[in-house]
Amino acid sequence: MTMASLTPVSFLCLLLTLISHATADDSSNIYLNSYCGKAEGTYTTYSVYKNNLNTLLRKLSSNTGTGYGFYSLSYGQKPNQIYATGLCRGDVKPSDCQKCLDVAGTTLRKECPNEKKATGYDNKCTIRYSPKPLFGVLTLAESYYMCNQNDTPEVEEFDQVLTDLISKLTGTASSGDTRHKYAESSTTGPTSETVYANAQCTPELSKQQCSDCLHTAFSYLFDYCEGKRGGRYIGPSCNFRYEFYRFYGPKAQEPPNAAPLKVYQHNFNF
C-alpha cells in the first residue's frame, strides 16, 4: 500500500552527517538538534532570567525524585519565572538520564545563547524551557523528521508493515499512566529482516493527547522517509523511531558506518 503524500506548509531541509562513528554505541549521548524560540524574546548576560535558567537546569538534571525519566520544574518569580521539562527515552537508566539532561542543557544554551524559549534533542533525551507553562500542553511545533538515506526494497509492503507496527506502539504508549508512556517492539519486514521501533509521549499527557500526537506526527513520515532504512520523528510532546537494527535496550548499538541522516523541520498547521 502506498500512502498518499501530504503537502506540508513548509519545511527546512538540512543535510547532516551526524553519525560517522565506527561501531558507535547508541547508548552514548549524541546531540541531534535544537529549536531556538524567537517569539518569547531574549535575555541578557547578567539578567535575573539567565540566573534563574542556570539554576533551574541544574535542578532539573540533578533531580532524583522519579525513576521514570520525566521531570517538570519551575523556578523564579514573574516576570522572570521559567518552566522546564526533561524527558528521557523509556529504556534509559536514571543515572544516564540525568547525565543526558545535563549535557543536553549545556549544549542547548550554547546553541540558543539568549532565547527565553528553547528545545534541545539528544539521542536519549529531550530538554525544554520557556517563560510559559509546559506541563500538560500538547505541541507538535519545534519538531523534526530524520531519515536514513539508505533505501529498502519492497517499499509498498514495508509501508504497511511500518504502519501496523507504529499503530501497535501508539496504542501501547498512549495507554501508559502518568509515570510512563513508552512502548518498544519489533516485527519482520518484507525481506525477512527485523524492524525495530519505539514510541513515546510525555507522560502527563492524556491517553487521547498522546494518541493524537503520535498519529499526527506519523501521518507525515512518508513525506520524508518513505522507503528509507530508518526514520524518526522528534518533537516536544512525542517521538517515534524505526530502524533495521536494535537501537534501544541493553543491546542497543549503531551499525558500523552508519548512514548519513537527512533532517527536515516540519511546521504543522491546523
Phi, psi and omega in degrees: 000126176264123181279143180295140179278127177265135182273115178286156179299314177197155173209154178249121182261122179238129178263117183236137169257080190284323188233111178232013183288134173285129182047045180290131180285125183289351177281352181283161177282121176231108181286128189260310187193164179226150169238121180253110182289141180251327188295331183276357175093187184233167175236163182259168188301318186252026184277161174298323181300316180295317178299318178296321180296314179300317179295316182297316181292327174295317179295321182296313185283345179255002183290125180244020186283349180218145177256017186252004170081017176231132182226138178220119184222161170224159182206144177093177180243150177299141009270012183249019177287141182231143177245143180215148172227151174226133180229125176256151178306144191299340181262004185276134179291151182306317181294320178290328178297312181298322177295317180298314181296324179294312181294316181295321178297319178295315179295319182298320179294331175286321180289325181236076194292340180215013176280137180288336178239135180201155177226133179237136182244119173253166179301331185246351184204163174233136178231139183223150168211153187196153172284356178246151180303143180246335186297125177078006181262115178281127177219141175250000177286173177060034188242162185220150168250139181231127187235130168297139185267005172272141183269155173247144177284175176055056189299314183297317179295321180292322177305316181291318178301315182292320178300316180295319181294314180292325177298318178297314181294323179299316179298319181290313182296315183292339180276357178293167182269192185284002175261330192204119172234083186214144177212147175220148182196173177217161178207171179265127180279178183294343178255020178070011173273152179276132176252127180252144181208154171218163179213148185205146171233158170295132194287347179283349177290153176287167177303316181292319179299316179297313179299317179297318181298310183292318180296317181293315180296318181293330183297340180260355185303320185285348172293330188246319192244015182299130178079007182263149183275045178151140178196158179205154171242130175236124181216171183295325187257337180204165178204156171210162181205146171224148179209166174265022173213159182283115183250359180235165176082182186294340180260014183297134177198133174290145177288161175300144176054054180304141184291150174297153181253146171252131188244132180238126171273130183246132177255105179286143179222126183239000000 
